[in-house]
Amino acid sequence: MALVVSLPERVVHASTKSRSFYINLPFGAVAAAAFCFAFVPPIAAQPVSATTREKVLQMDIPGVVLISGTIICFTLAMRWAGVEHTWKSSEVVGTLVGTVVLAVAFAADQWYQGERALLLTSFLKNRTLLVGSIFELL
């Protein structure tokens, strides 16, 4: 195992960053192949049969779209503010307003989805998990 870690590290250190991807690619392929052949899923992890509609509803696509939009708007606002645009510019204010609107829409979607939501209410009711998540976020 030490040879697998140290050999790519030594080769990459001597080469440029652009070639490091191609040098490490065979080692990643070997690791992926070993995982595919060695992994045996536990019997308890067998999927429950469900219709295609139910599977799509479980994915909470509106929640993913809303939280992605929220993160993108907030990131753009923080990137633009004070550097490319002033804080009072319409681009920065618009993306901050968009962040708030999308965050409220995400919260409403999560409440509407219930147990199908990205943020499960049972997870949020568990105080230990909630505090651990907040601590990890900070």
VENRA-V634900 format. One record per helix or strand of 2 or more residues. SS is the DSSP state (H for helix, E for strand). FROM is the first residue (numbers start at 1). TO is the last residue. If there is no record, write none. Layout:
# VENRA-V634900
ss & from & to
SS & FROM & TO
SS & FROM & TO
This chain:
# VENRA-V634900
ss & from & to
H & 2 & 14
H & 17 & 38
H & 43 & 45
H & 52 & 58
H & 61 & 80
H & 90 & 116
H & 121 & 125
H & 127 & 137
